[in-house]
Amino acid sequence: MAEDLELEETAKPKGKGKLFLIIGVVVVLLVGGAAVFFMMGGEEPTEEDAQAAAPAMEIEESHSAEARYVGMPRPFLFNLTGGKQSRLVEIKVQLMVRGDDNGMLAKKHIPLIEDSLLTTFNTADVEKLKTQAGKDDLRQKALLNVQNTLNPVAGRKVVEKVLFTGFVMQ
């Protein structure tokens, strides 16, 4: 009988511990829920606030489309002559577009974009490509050429930036 009393006494604290744990979790959840409720509650925006925010929202919507990147399927590999010897140049390109529609248009017209970029790259000067300013100038020319090529086909500006993700000149 003494053994039965010892077993009952040891079993009771385990049940009480679980009860306190459950009560503690419920209290924490209730306090957290109340805090979220009070933080989210507040004054309703007035009509004046909405009118003041309207021009800012229109500006944000025009530039808020998420940037997408369209990679060219293969790097551009070409020879440039200049100076005493010819140079082999490899450029990996990705195009930055805004929104899914422009991304789909860019993917649809990849052969046209590749032709435009290759034409631009073949007119580059070896001496200028040795400097960062020359590479930046080539990137800007490539962007303008791609935009001018796609504008008549797509009817709008599709590509926002031309990015060189790899540039090797040997």
DSSP file with accessible surface (Angstrom, degrees, kcal/mol):
  #  RESIDUE AA STRUCTURE BP1 BP2  ACC     N-H-->O    O-->H-N    N-H-->O    O-->H-N    TCO  KAPPA ALPHA  PHI   PSI    X-CA   Y-CA   Z-CA
    1    1 A M     >        0   0  183      0, 0.0     4,-1.7     0, 0.0     5,-0.2   0.000 360.0 360.0 360.0 -34.5    0.0    0.0    0.0
    2    2 A A  H  >  +     0   0   67      1,-0.2     4,-1.8     2,-0.2     5,-0.2   0.865 360.0  54.6 -64.3 -35.5    2.9    2.3    0.7
    3    3 A E  H  > S+     0   0  149      1,-0.2     4,-2.0     2,-0.2    -1,-0.2   0.888 104.8  53.5 -66.5 -36.5    4.1    1.7   -2.8
    4    4 A D  H  > S+     0   0   95      1,-0.2     4,-2.0     2,-0.2    -1,-0.2   0.895 107.5  50.8 -65.0 -40.7    0.7    2.7   -4.3
    5    5 A L  H  X S+     0   0   99     -4,-1.7     4,-2.2     1,-0.2    -1,-0.2   0.895 108.9  51.3 -64.8 -39.0    0.8    6.0   -2.4
    6    6 A E  H  X S+     0   0  125     -4,-1.8     4,-1.9     1,-0.2    -1,-0.2   0.913 109.8  49.7 -65.2 -40.2    4.2    6.8   -3.8
    7    7 A L  H  X S+     0   0  116     -4,-2.0     4,-1.6     1,-0.2    -1,-0.2   0.911 111.3  48.6 -66.3 -40.3    3.1    6.1   -7.3
    8    8 A E  H  X S+     0   0  109     -4,-2.0     4,-1.6     1,-0.2    -2,-0.2   0.906 110.4  51.4 -66.9 -39.5    0.1    8.3   -7.0
    9    9 A E  H  < S+     0   0  130     -4,-2.2    -1,-0.2     1,-0.2    -2,-0.2   0.891 111.4  47.0 -67.0 -38.1    2.1   11.2   -5.5
   10   10 A T  H  X S+     0   0   89     -4,-1.9     4,-0.8     1,-0.2    -1,-0.2   0.825 110.4  53.5 -75.0 -26.1    4.7   11.0   -8.4
   11   11 A A  H  X S+     0   0   61     -4,-1.6     4,-1.4    -5,-0.2    -2,-0.2   0.842  99.8  61.9 -77.4 -31.9    2.0   10.9  -11.0
   12   12 A K  H  X S+     0   0  128     -4,-1.6     4,-2.1     1,-0.2     5,-0.2   0.924  98.2  53.1 -65.3 -45.3    0.1   14.0   -9.8
   13   13 A P  H  > S+     0   0   80      0, 0.0     4,-2.5     0, 0.0    -1,-0.2   0.888 105.7  55.6 -62.1 -33.3    3.0   16.6  -10.4
   14   14 A K  H  X S+     0   0  161     -4,-0.8     4,-1.8     1,-0.2    -2,-0.2   0.925 109.4  46.4 -64.0 -42.2    3.4   15.4  -14.0
   15   15 A G  H  X S+     0   0   44     -4,-1.4     4,-2.0     2,-0.2    -1,-0.2   0.899 113.0  49.2 -66.5 -39.6   -0.3   16.1  -14.7
   16   16 A K  H  X S+     0   0  129     -4,-2.1     4,-2.6     2,-0.2    -2,-0.2   0.889 108.2  54.8 -67.9 -36.2   -0.1   19.5  -12.9
   17   17 A G  H  X S+     0   0   42     -4,-2.5     4,-2.1    -5,-0.2    -2,-0.2   0.910 109.3  46.5 -64.2 -41.4    3.0   20.4  -14.9
   18   18 A K  H  X S+     0   0  146     -4,-1.8     4,-2.6     2,-0.2    -1,-0.2   0.900 111.3  52.6 -67.0 -38.5    1.2   19.8  -18.2
   19   19 A L  H  X S+     0   0   98     -4,-2.0     4,-2.5     2,-0.2    -2,-0.2   0.928 110.4  46.7 -63.1 -45.3   -1.8   21.8  -17.0
   20   20 A F  H  X S+     0   0  141     -4,-2.6     4,-2.5     1,-0.2    -1,-0.2   0.892 111.8  52.1 -64.1 -37.5    0.4   24.8  -16.1
   21   21 A L  H  X S+     0   0  120     -4,-2.1     4,-2.4    -5,-0.2    -2,-0.2   0.938 110.9  46.6 -64.2 -45.3    2.2   24.5  -19.5
   22   22 A I  H  X S+     0   0  104     -4,-2.6     4,-2.4     2,-0.2    -2,-0.2   0.931 113.2  48.7 -64.3 -44.0   -1.2   24.5  -21.4
   23   23 A I  H  X S+     0   0   86     -4,-2.5     4,-2.6     1,-0.2    -1,-0.2   0.924 110.9  51.7 -62.9 -41.6   -2.5   27.4  -19.3
   24   24 A G  H  X S+     0   0   34     -4,-2.5     4,-2.4     1,-0.2    -2,-0.2   0.918 109.9  48.4 -61.8 -43.6    0.8   29.3  -20.0
   25   25 A V  H  X S+     0   0   76     -4,-2.4     4,-2.4     2,-0.2    -1,-0.2   0.923 111.7  49.7 -64.1 -43.1    0.6   28.7  -23.7
   26   26 A V  H  X S+     0   0   73     -4,-2.4     4,-2.4     2,-0.2    -2,-0.2   0.928 111.0  49.5 -62.8 -42.9   -3.0   29.9  -23.8
   27   27 A V  H  X S+     0   0   76     -4,-2.6     4,-2.7     2,-0.2     5,-0.2   0.931 110.9  49.8 -63.1 -44.3   -2.2   33.1  -21.8
   28   28 A V  H  X S+     0   0  103     -4,-2.4     4,-2.7     1,-0.2     5,-0.2   0.927 111.7  48.6 -61.7 -42.8    0.7   33.9  -24.2
   29   29 A L  H  X S+     0   0  121     -4,-2.4     4,-2.6     2,-0.2    -1,-0.2   0.906 111.9  48.8 -64.3 -41.7   -1.5   33.4  -27.2
   30   30 A L  H  X S+     0   0  122     -4,-2.4     4,-2.4     2,-0.2    -2,-0.2   0.930 113.0  46.7 -64.8 -43.3   -4.2   35.6  -25.8
   31   31 A V  H  X S+     0   0   98     -4,-2.7     4,-2.3     2,-0.2    -2,-0.2   0.925 114.0  48.6 -65.0 -43.2   -1.8   38.4  -24.9
   32   32 A G  H  X S+     0   0   35     -4,-2.7     4,-2.3    -5,-0.2    -2,-0.2   0.918 111.6  49.3 -63.5 -42.5   -0.2   38.2  -28.3
   33   33 A G  H  X S+     0   0   42     -4,-2.6     4,-2.4    -5,-0.2    -1,-0.2   0.909 111.0  49.6 -63.4 -41.2   -3.5   38.3  -30.1
   34   34 A A  H  X S+     0   0   44     -4,-2.4     4,-2.5     2,-0.2     5,-0.2   0.916 109.8  51.6 -64.9 -39.7   -4.6   41.3  -28.0
   35   35 A A  H  X S+     0   0   48     -4,-2.3     4,-2.2     1,-0.2    -2,-0.2   0.933 111.2  46.9 -63.9 -43.4   -1.4   43.1  -28.8
   36   36 A V  H  X S+     0   0   82     -4,-2.3     4,-2.3     2,-0.2     5,-0.3   0.921 111.0  53.0 -63.8 -42.0   -1.8   42.5  -32.6
   37   37 A F  H  X S+     0   0  146     -4,-2.4     4,-1.6     1,-0.2    -2,-0.2   0.936 112.5  43.4 -59.0 -46.5   -5.4   43.6  -32.4
   38   38 A F  H  < S+     0   0  155     -4,-2.5    -1,-0.2     1,-0.2    -2,-0.2   0.854 113.2  51.9 -71.9 -32.4   -4.5   46.9  -30.7
   39   39 A M  H  < S+     0   0  160     -4,-2.2    -1,-0.2    -5,-0.2    -2,-0.2   0.880 113.3  43.7 -70.8 -36.9   -1.6   47.5  -33.0
   40   40 A M  H  < S+     0   0  156     -4,-2.3    -2,-0.2    -5,-0.2    -1,-0.2   0.772  98.4  87.6 -80.0 -26.3   -3.6   47.1  -36.2
   41   41 A G     <  +     0   0   50     -4,-1.6     2,-0.3    -5,-0.3    -3,-0.0  -0.342  55.9 118.2 -70.6 151.0   -6.5   49.1  -34.9
   42   42 A G        -     0   0   66     -2,-0.1     2,-0.1     0, 0.0    -2,-0.0  -0.989  62.3 -36.6 175.2-170.3   -6.4   52.8  -35.5
   43   43 A E        -     0   0  188     -2,-0.3     3,-0.0     1,-0.1     0, 0.0  -0.440  58.3-115.3 -74.2 145.4   -8.1   55.6  -37.2
   44   44 A E        -     0   0  162     -2,-0.1     2,-0.1     1,-0.1    -1,-0.1  -0.544  40.6-100.2 -73.8 142.6   -9.7   55.1  -40.6
   45   45 A P        -     0   0   99      0, 0.0    -1,-0.1     0, 0.0     2,-0.1  -0.423  39.2-130.2 -66.5 139.4   -8.0   57.1  -43.3
   46   46 A T     >  -     0   0   69     -2,-0.1     4,-1.8     1,-0.1     5,-0.1  -0.356  21.2-107.4 -83.7 169.5   -9.8   60.2  -44.2
   47   47 A E  H  > S+     0   0  148      1,-0.2     4,-2.2     2,-0.2     5,-0.2   0.869 120.6  56.4 -65.7 -34.0  -10.8   61.3  -47.7
   48   48 A E  H  > S+     0   0  150      1,-0.2     4,-2.2     2,-0.2    -1,-0.2   0.907 105.4  51.2 -64.6 -40.3   -8.1   64.1  -47.6
   49   49 A D  H  > S+     0   0   94      1,-0.2     4,-1.8     2,-0.2    -1,-0.2   0.914 110.0  49.8 -62.0 -41.8   -5.4   61.4  -46.8
   50   50 A A  H  X S+     0   0   60     -4,-1.8     4,-1.1     1,-0.2    -2,-0.2   0.900 111.1  48.7 -65.7 -39.6   -6.6   59.4  -49.8
   51   51 A Q  H  < S+     0   0  122     -4,-2.2    -1,-0.2     1,-0.2    -2,-0.2   0.883 110.7  50.6 -68.8 -36.4   -6.5   62.4  -52.1
   52   52 A A  H  < S+     0   0   79     -4,-2.2     4,-0.5     1,-0.2    -1,-0.2   0.864 113.2  45.8 -68.9 -33.1   -3.0   63.3  -51.0
   53   53 A A  H  X S+     0   0   42     -4,-1.8     4,-2.2    -5,-0.2    -1,-0.2   0.672  92.4  83.5 -84.1 -15.6   -1.7   59.8  -51.5
   54   54 A A  H  X S+     0   0   39     -4,-1.1     4,-2.1     1,-0.2     5,-0.2   0.923  89.9  46.7 -59.9 -48.4   -3.3   59.4  -55.0
   55   55 A P  H  > S+     0   0   75      0, 0.0     4,-1.9     0, 0.0    -1,-0.2   0.920 113.3  50.2 -62.5 -38.0   -0.6   61.1  -57.0
   56   56 A A  H  > S+     0   0   48     -4,-0.5     4,-2.3     1,-0.2    -2,-0.2   0.896 109.3  51.4 -65.3 -37.8    2.1   59.2  -55.2
   57   57 A M  H  X S+     0   0  101     -4,-2.2     4,-2.4     2,-0.2    -1,-0.2   0.886 107.0  53.4 -67.7 -36.2    0.4   55.9  -55.8
   58   58 A E  H  X S+     0   0  135     -4,-2.1     4,-1.5     2,-0.2    -1,-0.2   0.916 110.1  47.7 -64.5 -40.0    0.1   56.6  -59.5
   59   59 A I  H  X S+     0   0  112     -4,-1.9     4,-1.1     1,-0.2    -2,-0.2   0.932 112.3  49.4 -65.2 -44.3    3.8   57.2  -59.7
   60   60 A E  H  X S+     0   0  128     -4,-2.3     4,-1.0     1,-0.2     3,-0.5   0.899 107.1  55.0 -62.7 -39.8    4.6   54.1  -57.8
   61   61 A E  H  < S+     0   0  132     -4,-2.4     4,-0.3     1,-0.2     3,-0.3   0.875 103.9  54.3 -64.8 -33.8    2.3   51.9  -60.0
   62   62 A S  H  < S+     0   0   82     -4,-1.5    -1,-0.2     1,-0.2    -2,-0.2   0.816 123.2  27.1 -70.8 -28.2    4.1   53.0  -63.2
   63   63 A H  H  < S+     0   0  140     -4,-1.1    -1,-0.2    -3,-0.5    -2,-0.2   0.332 100.1  87.7-111.9   6.1    7.5   51.9  -61.8
   64   64 A S     <  +     0   0   80     -4,-1.0    -3,-0.1    -3,-0.3    -2,-0.1   0.553  52.1 118.5 -88.0  -6.7    6.4   49.2  -59.4
   65   65 A A  S    S-     0   0   40     -4,-0.3     2,-0.1    -3,-0.1    -3,-0.0  -0.384  75.7-106.2 -60.3 135.2    6.4   46.3  -61.8
   66   66 A E        -     0   0  126     32,-0.1    33,-2.5     1,-0.1     2,-0.2  -0.345  32.6-109.6 -67.9 139.5    8.9   43.8  -60.5
   67   67 A A  E     -A   98   0A  23     31,-0.2     2,-0.3    -3,-0.1    31,-0.2  -0.474  35.9-169.4 -69.9 135.9   12.2   43.6  -62.4
   68   68 A R  E     -A   97   0A  85     29,-3.1    29,-2.8    -2,-0.2     2,-0.5  -0.931  12.0-140.4-123.1 152.2   12.6   40.4  -64.4
   69   69 A Y  E     -A   96   0A 127     -2,-0.3     2,-0.6    27,-0.2    27,-0.2  -0.960   9.3-165.7-120.8 127.3   15.8   39.1  -66.0
   70   70 A V  E     -A   95   0A   5     25,-2.7    25,-3.0    -2,-0.5     2,-0.3  -0.953  14.5-151.3-112.5 115.6   15.9   37.4  -69.4
   71   71 A G  E     -A   94   0A  36     -2,-0.6    23,-0.2    23,-0.2    -2,-0.0  -0.648  17.9-117.9 -88.0 142.1   19.1   35.7  -70.1
   72   72 A M        -     0   0   19     21,-2.2    21,-0.1    -2,-0.3    -1,-0.0  -0.565  27.7-122.8 -72.6 141.7   20.4   35.2  -73.6
   73   73 A P  S    S+     0   0   79      0, 0.0    -1,-0.1     0, 0.0    -2,-0.0   0.777  88.8  13.1 -64.0 -25.5   20.7   31.5  -74.4
   74   74 A R  S    S-     0   0  147     19,-0.0    19,-0.2     3,-0.0    -2,-0.0  -0.987  86.8 -97.7-146.4 155.8   24.4   31.6  -75.2
   75   75 A P        -     0   0   53      0, 0.0     2,-0.6     0, 0.0    17,-0.2  -0.323  40.4-109.0 -71.8 156.7   27.2   34.0  -74.7
   76   76 A F  E     -B   91   0A  13     15,-3.1    15,-2.4     2,-0.0     2,-0.5  -0.778  36.6-173.6 -87.2 124.3   28.3   36.3  -77.6
   77   77 A L  E     +B   90   0A 103     -2,-0.6     2,-0.3    13,-0.2    13,-0.2  -0.981  18.5 144.2-124.0 120.0   31.6   35.2  -79.0
   78   78 A F  E     -B   89   0A  14     11,-2.4    11,-3.1    -2,-0.5     2,-0.4  -0.977  42.5-115.1-153.5 161.4   33.3   37.3  -81.6
   79   79 A N  E     -B   88   0A 106     -2,-0.3     2,-0.4     9,-0.2     9,-0.2  -0.831  21.6-165.4-101.3 140.3   36.6   38.6  -82.9
   80   80 A L  E     -B   87   0A   7      7,-2.9     7,-3.5    -2,-0.4     2,-0.4  -0.993   8.6-150.1-123.5 131.3   37.7   42.3  -82.9
   81   81 A T  E     +B   86   0A 118     -2,-0.4    45,-0.4     5,-0.3     2,-0.2  -0.801  36.7 126.4 -99.6 144.1   40.6   43.5  -84.9
   82   82 A G  E >   +B   85   0A  25      3,-0.6     3,-0.9    -2,-0.4     2,-0.1  -0.805  57.2   2.6 172.0 144.3   42.6   46.5  -83.7
   83   83 A G  T 3  S-     0   0   73     -2,-0.2    -1,-0.1     1,-0.2     3,-0.0  -0.406 120.6 -27.7  70.1-138.8   46.2   47.4  -83.0
   84   84 A K  T 3  S+     0   0  214     -2,-0.1     2,-0.3     1,-0.1    -1,-0.2   0.728 127.9  21.2 -86.3 -24.5   48.7   44.7  -83.7
   85   85 A Q  E <  S-B   82   0A 123     -3,-0.9    -3,-0.6    -5,-0.0     2,-0.2  -0.944  78.4-103.9-142.5 163.4   46.5   41.6  -83.2
   86   86 A S  E     -B   81   0A  66     -2,-0.3     2,-0.4    -5,-0.2    -5,-0.3  -0.574  32.9-142.8 -87.4 154.1   42.9   40.5  -83.2
   87   87 A R  E     -B   80   0A  57     -7,-3.5    -7,-2.9    -2,-0.2     2,-0.5  -0.928   5.1-137.2-119.2 141.9   41.1   39.9  -79.9
   88   88 A L  E     -B   79   0A  66     82,-1.9    82,-2.9    -2,-0.4     2,-0.4  -0.860  25.9-167.9 -96.0 127.4   38.6   37.2  -79.0
   89   89 A V  E     -BC  78 169A   0    -11,-3.1   -11,-2.4    -2,-0.5     2,-0.4  -0.958  11.5-171.9-122.1 135.0   35.7   38.6  -76.9
   90   90 A E  E     -BC  77 168A  64     78,-2.9    78,-2.8    -2,-0.4     2,-0.4  -0.995   7.7-178.7-125.4 125.7   33.1   36.7  -75.0
   91   91 A I  E     -BC  76 167A   0    -15,-2.4   -15,-3.1    -2,-0.4     2,-0.5  -0.989  14.7-155.6-127.8 125.7   30.2   38.6  -73.4
   92   92 A K  E     - C   0 166A 101     74,-2.5    73,-2.2    -2,-0.4    74,-1.2  -0.875  22.9-164.4 -97.0 131.6   27.4   37.0  -71.4
   93   93 A V  E     - C   0 164A   5     -2,-0.5   -21,-2.2    71,-0.2     2,-0.3  -0.927  19.0-179.5-125.2 141.2   24.2   39.2  -71.5
   94   94 A Q  E     -AC  71 163A  71     69,-2.3    69,-3.2    -2,-0.4     2,-0.4  -0.981  20.3-139.7-131.0 147.6   21.0   39.4  -69.5
   95   95 A L  E     -AC  70 162A   0    -25,-3.0   -25,-2.7    -2,-0.3     2,-0.6  -0.891   7.6-143.7-108.0 134.0   18.2   41.9  -70.1
   96   96 A M  E     +AC  69 161A  13     65,-2.7    64,-3.1    -2,-0.4    65,-1.5  -0.866  28.0 170.3 -97.3 125.5   16.3   43.6  -67.3
   97   97 A V  E     -AC  68 159A   0    -29,-2.8   -29,-3.1    -2,-0.6     2,-0.6  -0.857  31.3-121.0-126.4 164.0   12.6   44.1  -68.1
   98   98 A R  E  > S-A   67   0A  84     60,-0.6     4,-0.5    -2,-0.3   -31,-0.2  -0.937  71.8  -3.8-111.4 120.9    9.7   45.2  -65.9
   99   99 A G  H  > S-     0   0   17    -33,-2.5     4,-1.5    -2,-0.6   -31,-0.1   0.101  83.6 -82.1  88.1 160.9    6.7   42.8  -65.5
  100  100 A D  H  > S+     0   0  100      2,-0.2     4,-2.6     1,-0.2     5,-0.2   0.843 122.1  59.6 -69.4 -35.1    5.8   39.5  -66.9
  101  101 A D  H  > S+     0   0  124      1,-0.2     4,-2.2     2,-0.2    -1,-0.2   0.938 108.3  43.8 -61.7 -46.8    4.4   40.9  -70.2
  102  102 A N  H  X S+     0   0   23     -4,-0.5     4,-2.5     2,-0.2    -1,-0.2   0.860 111.7  55.2 -67.0 -34.0    7.8   42.5  -71.1
  103  103 A G  H  X S+     0   0    7     -4,-1.5     4,-2.3     2,-0.2    -2,-0.2   0.921 109.2  46.4 -63.0 -43.1    9.6   39.3  -70.1
  104  104 A M  H  X S+     0   0  125     -4,-2.6     4,-2.2     2,-0.2    -2,-0.2   0.899 112.2  50.7 -66.6 -40.2    7.5   37.2  -72.4
  105  105 A L  H  X S+     0   0   36     -4,-2.2     4,-1.8     2,-0.2    -2,-0.2   0.913 110.3  49.6 -62.7 -43.1    8.0   39.7  -75.2
  106  106 A A  H  < S+     0   0    0     -4,-2.5    -2,-0.2     1,-0.2     7,-0.2   0.926 112.1  47.7 -63.5 -42.5   11.7   39.7  -74.7
  107  107 A K  H >< S+     0   0  126     -4,-2.3     3,-1.1     1,-0.2    -1,-0.2   0.883 110.1  53.5 -64.7 -36.7   11.8   35.8  -74.7
  108  108 A K  H 3< S+     0   0  154     -4,-2.2    -1,-0.2     1,-0.2    -2,-0.2   0.860 114.1  41.3 -65.3 -35.0    9.7   35.8  -77.8
  109  109 A H  T 3X S+     0   0   34     -4,-1.8     4,-2.3     1,-0.2    -1,-0.2   0.014  73.2 125.5-106.4  30.2   12.0   38.1  -79.7
  110  110 A I  H <> S+     0   0   28     -3,-1.1     4,-3.2     1,-0.2     5,-0.3   0.902  72.7  54.0 -57.9 -43.5   15.4   36.6  -78.6
  111  111 A P  H  > S+     0   0   90      0, 0.0     4,-2.1     0, 0.0    -1,-0.2   0.928 110.6  47.0 -59.6 -38.7   16.6   36.1  -82.2
  112  112 A L  H  > S+     0   0   57     -3,-0.2     4,-2.2     2,-0.2    -2,-0.2   0.913 113.7  48.0 -66.5 -41.1   16.0   39.7  -83.0
  113  113 A I  H  X S+     0   0    1     -4,-2.3     4,-2.7     2,-0.2     5,-0.2   0.918 110.0  52.1 -66.2 -42.7   17.7   40.8  -79.8
  114  114 A E  H  X S+     0   0   29     -4,-3.2     4,-2.8     1,-0.2     5,-0.2   0.919 109.8  49.3 -60.4 -42.9   20.7   38.6  -80.4
  115  115 A D  H  X S+     0   0  100     -4,-2.1     4,-2.3    -5,-0.3    -1,-0.2   0.929 111.6  48.9 -61.5 -44.2   21.1   40.1  -83.9
  116  116 A S  H  X S+     0   0    3     -4,-2.2     4,-1.9     1,-0.2    -2,-0.2   0.920 114.0  45.6 -61.9 -44.0   20.9   43.6  -82.5
  117  117 A L  H  X S+     0   0    0     -4,-2.7     4,-3.0     2,-0.2     5,-0.2   0.915 111.8  50.7 -68.0 -42.7   23.5   42.9  -79.8
  118  118 A L  H  X S+     0   0   64     -4,-2.8     4,-2.2    -5,-0.2    -1,-0.2   0.909 109.4  51.5 -63.4 -39.9   25.9   41.1  -82.2
  119  119 A T  H  X S+     0   0   72     -4,-2.3     4,-0.6    -5,-0.2    -1,-0.2   0.920 112.9  45.7 -61.1 -42.7   25.7   44.0  -84.6
  120  120 A T  H >< S+     0   0    7     -4,-1.9     3,-0.9    -5,-0.2    -2,-0.2   0.924 112.6  49.7 -66.5 -44.7   26.5   46.4  -81.8
  121  121 A F  H >< S+     0   0    0     -4,-3.0     3,-1.5     1,-0.2    -1,-0.2   0.856 104.1  58.9 -66.1 -34.7   29.3   44.3  -80.4
  122  122 A N  H 3< S+     0   0   84     -4,-2.2    -1,-0.2     1,-0.3    -2,-0.2   0.695 101.9  55.4 -69.8 -16.8   31.0   43.9  -83.8
  123  123 A T  T << S+     0   0  104     -3,-0.9    -1,-0.3    -4,-0.6    -2,-0.2   0.409  84.6 119.0 -93.4   3.7   31.4   47.7  -84.1
  124  124 A A    <   -     0   0   22     -3,-1.5     2,-0.5    -4,-0.2     3,-0.1  -0.257  64.1-124.0 -71.5 156.1   33.2   47.9  -80.8
  125  125 A D     >  -     0   0   75      1,-0.1     4,-2.0     9,-0.1     3,-0.1  -0.878   8.3-143.4-103.0 128.9   36.8   49.3  -80.5
  126  126 A V  H  > S+     0   0    1     -2,-0.5     4,-0.6   -45,-0.4    -1,-0.1   0.900 100.1  51.7 -58.6 -44.4   39.4   47.0  -78.9
  127  127 A E  H >4 S+     0   0  102      1,-0.2     3,-0.7     2,-0.2     4,-0.2   0.883 110.1  48.8 -63.8 -38.0   41.2   49.9  -77.2
  128  128 A K  H >4 S+     0   0  111      1,-0.2     3,-1.6     2,-0.2     6,-0.5   0.858 103.6  60.7 -70.1 -33.8   38.0   51.3  -75.7
  129  129 A L  H 3< S+     0   0    3     -4,-2.0    -1,-0.2     1,-0.3    -2,-0.2   0.643  90.0  71.0 -71.0 -10.9   37.0   47.9  -74.3
  130  130 A K  T << S+     0   0  100     -3,-0.7     2,-0.3    -4,-0.6    -1,-0.3   0.681  96.0  62.8 -75.6 -16.3   40.1   47.8  -72.2
  131  131 A T  S <> S-     0   0   73     -3,-1.6     4,-1.8    -4,-0.2     5,-0.1  -0.748  84.8-125.5-108.9 157.7   38.7   50.5  -70.0
  132  132 A Q  H  > S+     0   0  113     -2,-0.3     4,-2.6     1,-0.2     5,-0.2   0.876 112.5  56.3 -66.1 -37.0   35.6   50.4  -67.8
  133  133 A A  H  > S+     0   0   71      1,-0.2     4,-2.4     2,-0.2    -1,-0.2   0.895 106.0  51.1 -63.2 -38.1   34.3   53.5  -69.5
  134  134 A G  H  > S+     0   0    8     -6,-0.5     4,-2.2     2,-0.2    -5,-0.2   0.899 110.4  48.5 -65.9 -38.9   34.5   51.8  -72.9
  135  135 A K  H  X S+     0   0   54     -4,-1.8     4,-2.4    -7,-0.3    -2,-0.2   0.908 111.6  49.8 -67.3 -40.9   32.6   48.8  -71.5
  136  136 A D  H  X S+     0   0   69     -4,-2.6     4,-2.3     2,-0.2    -2,-0.2   0.898 110.2  50.8 -63.8 -40.0   29.9   51.1  -70.1
  137  137 A D  H  X S+     0   0   65     -4,-2.4     4,-2.6     2,-0.2    -2,-0.2   0.915 110.2  49.4 -63.6 -41.8   29.6   52.9  -73.4
  138  138 A L  H  X S+     0   0    7     -4,-2.2     4,-2.5     2,-0.2    -2,-0.2   0.911 109.9  51.4 -63.9 -40.2   29.2   49.6  -75.2
  139  139 A R  H  X S+     0   0   67     -4,-2.4     4,-2.2     2,-0.2    -1,-0.2   0.918 111.1  47.8 -62.5 -41.9   26.5   48.5  -72.7
  140  140 A Q  H  X S+     0   0  102     -4,-2.3     4,-2.4     2,-0.2    -2,-0.2   0.912 111.9  49.1 -67.7 -41.5   24.7   51.8  -73.3
  141  141 A K  H  X S+     0   0   97     -4,-2.6     4,-2.5     1,-0.2    -2,-0.2   0.900 110.5  51.8 -63.2 -40.1   24.9   51.5  -77.1
  142  142 A A  H  X S+     0   0    0     -4,-2.5     4,-2.6     2,-0.2     5,-0.2   0.915 109.4  49.9 -63.1 -42.3   23.6   47.9  -76.8
  143  143 A L  H  X S+     0   0   19     -4,-2.2     4,-2.7     2,-0.2     5,-0.2   0.947 112.3  46.5 -61.3 -48.8   20.6   49.1  -74.8
  144  144 A L  H  X S+     0   0   81     -4,-2.4     4,-2.6     1,-0.2    -2,-0.2   0.909 113.4  49.2 -61.7 -41.3   19.7   51.8  -77.3
  145  145 A N  H  X S+     0   0   51     -4,-2.5     4,-1.8     2,-0.2    -1,-0.2   0.917 112.6  47.1 -65.8 -42.0   20.1   49.4  -80.2
  146  146 A V  H  X S+     0   0    0     -4,-2.6     4,-2.6     2,-0.2     5,-0.2   0.927 113.7  48.2 -65.7 -44.5   17.9   46.8  -78.6
  147  147 A Q  H  X S+     0   0   35     -4,-2.7     4,-2.2    -5,-0.2    -2,-0.2   0.924 112.5  48.4 -62.7 -42.6   15.3   49.3  -77.6
  148  148 A N  H  < S+     0   0  108     -4,-2.6    -1,-0.2    -5,-0.2    -2,-0.2   0.830 113.8  47.8 -67.5 -30.5   15.2   50.8  -81.2
  149  149 A T  H  X S+     0   0   39     -4,-1.8     4,-0.6    -5,-0.2    -2,-0.2   0.897 117.4  40.0 -75.5 -41.0   15.0   47.3  -82.7
  150  150 A L  H  X>S+     0   0    2     -4,-2.6     4,-3.4     1,-0.2     5,-0.5   0.767  98.3  76.2 -81.3 -25.4   12.2   46.1  -80.4
  151  151 A N  H  X5S+     0   0   80     -4,-2.2     4,-2.4    -5,-0.2    -1,-0.2   0.912  97.1  44.6 -57.9 -47.0   10.1   49.3  -80.3
  152  152 A P  H  45S+     0   0  108      0, 0.0    -1,-0.2     0, 0.0    -2,-0.1   0.873 119.6  43.5 -65.6 -31.0    8.6   48.9  -83.9
  153  153 A V  H  <5S+     0   0   79     -4,-0.6    -2,-0.2    -3,-0.1    -3,-0.1   0.930 127.1  27.4 -78.5 -46.1    7.8   45.2  -83.2
  154  154 A A  H  <5S-     0   0   24     -4,-3.4    -3,-0.2     2,-0.2    -1,-0.1   0.708  94.6-132.6 -92.0 -24.2    6.4   45.5  -79.7
  155  155 A G  S  <<S+     0   0   61     -4,-2.4     2,-0.3    -5,-0.5    -4,-0.1   0.554  78.2  51.3  83.3   6.5    5.1   49.0  -79.8
  156  156 A R  S    S-     0   0  107     -6,-0.3     2,-0.6    -5,-0.1    -2,-0.2  -0.976 100.0 -74.3-160.8 171.6    6.7   50.0  -76.5
  157  157 A K        +     0   0  128     -2,-0.3     3,-0.1     1,-0.2   -10,-0.1  -0.649  49.1 167.5 -77.2 115.9    9.9   50.0  -74.5
  158  158 A V        +     0   0    5     -2,-0.6   -60,-0.6     1,-0.2     2,-0.4   0.854  56.3  56.7 -97.0 -46.8   10.5   46.4  -73.5
  159  159 A V  E     -C   97   0A   1      1,-0.2   -62,-0.2   -62,-0.1    -1,-0.2  -0.765  51.2-179.9 -97.2 129.5   14.1   46.3  -72.2
  160  160 A E  E     +     0   0A  56    -64,-3.1     2,-0.3    -2,-0.4   -63,-0.2   0.807  69.4   7.6 -94.1 -37.4   15.1   48.6  -69.4
  161  161 A K  E     -C   96   0A 107    -65,-1.5   -65,-2.7   -18,-0.0     2,-0.5  -0.998  55.7-142.1-145.2 149.3   18.8   47.6  -69.1
  162  162 A V  E     -C   95   0A   3     -2,-0.3     2,-0.5   -67,-0.2   -67,-0.2  -0.965  27.9-162.4-107.6 123.4   21.4   45.4  -70.8
  163  163 A L  E     -C   94   0A  49    -69,-3.2   -69,-2.3    -2,-0.5     2,-0.8  -0.916  15.1-145.9-112.5 132.4   23.6   43.7  -68.2
  164  164 A F  E     +C   93   0A  31     -2,-0.5   -71,-0.2   -71,-0.2     3,-0.1  -0.858  21.3 173.3 -92.8 109.5   27.0   42.2  -68.9
  165  165 A T  E    S+     0   0A  80    -73,-2.2     2,-0.3    -2,-0.8   -72,-0.2   0.505  72.3  21.7 -95.0  -6.2   27.1   39.2  -66.5
  166  166 A G  E     +C   92   0A  21    -74,-1.2   -74,-2.5    -3,-0.1     2,-0.3  -0.926  62.8 177.5-158.7 134.3   30.4   38.0  -68.1
  167  167 A F  E     +C   91   0A  46     -2,-0.3     2,-0.4   -76,-0.2   -76,-0.2  -0.915   7.1 167.8-144.9 115.2   33.1   39.8  -70.1
  168  168 A V  E     -C   90   0A  65    -78,-2.8   -78,-2.9    -2,-0.3     2,-0.4  -0.995   7.3-178.3-130.3 131.6   36.3   38.1  -71.3
  169  169 A M  E      C   89   0A  45     -2,-0.4   -80,-0.2   -80,-0.2    -2,-0.0  -0.992 360.0 360.0-130.9 124.3   38.7   39.6  -73.8
  170  170 A Q              0   0  145    -82,-2.9   -82,-1.9    -2,-0.4    -2,-0.0  -0.923 360.0 360.0-119.5 360.0   41.8   37.7  -74.9
